[in-house]
Amino acid sequence: MATKKTQTQTQTNIDLDNIFKTGTARPVVKHTEKPKAKQEPKQDKPKVVKVNKASVSKTLAATGKIKPTKAMQDMLGKMLDIKLDADLPSYNASIEQQPRCTVQKQTSSVEPRPPEMVPVVVVKTTTLATTAEHALRKAGYLVPDFHQVAALPGNIKDQIRQLGRSVFKTMTTTPTNKIFVVANLGGMGPNTDREVQSVADWVKQHGQDYGDGSINFDRSIPGYEAETHMYTAAGITWLLVKDFAGQYIYAWPEKESVFRIEVNKLLQKCA
């Protein structure tokens, strides 16, 4: 469904309507050829990088700029009664289950965020943002803040948390509150369109394409549909989603994807 384009946070010439079309990647910086340096001996410690993983308060600040449009309100108004799982955690409980390093006590108007030094060798829920950002930075792409899905204010509604849980359960064993997202709703955040496009370009350029699909909530929100496209890159599964409200790129460890688990089971049987 086409939506009216609004003023974005950053002036760019990126066509977000073509986010799912494969095209030439747009690196933020150009790399120049450097003479090959003498190979250094391998070190015992894995390489570490600074993390741009957004804290809960930073995510809430970024999403505070989002004002529901009439289309968003109309769509939510169509939401039917949704049966909630008995063990569905509350919004606050979901946030409390996140790693402590993402929740920082704010002592001033500017929130301090010390660099996190996390190994990037094995992709886990706790190191996913680090791995993604390192890969983007190494390729010369813009590195955005990665937000945890659980911290998004829309999840305050029980029905929204339930829908998200039901959808992601078909794709990954990763708990919803451990999934990361880069998103832009109608140019209002939490990320800019340039940041979303940067990640999309990198994923399409360096990832393995697992094809497109769709999501519909006809039994829960009549009329809602979203386009999806799945890739894997850097040990991470990337789900690009586009609906009437905006664009989203969800990320979780590839090893926890349902399709990867099933493939591994088949390989073990054939071994």
Summary of the structure (lengths in Angstrom):
residues: 271
radius of gyration: 19.2
end to end distance: 46.7
largest distance: 64.3
contacts: 736
relative contact order: 0.19
helix: 34%
strand: 18%
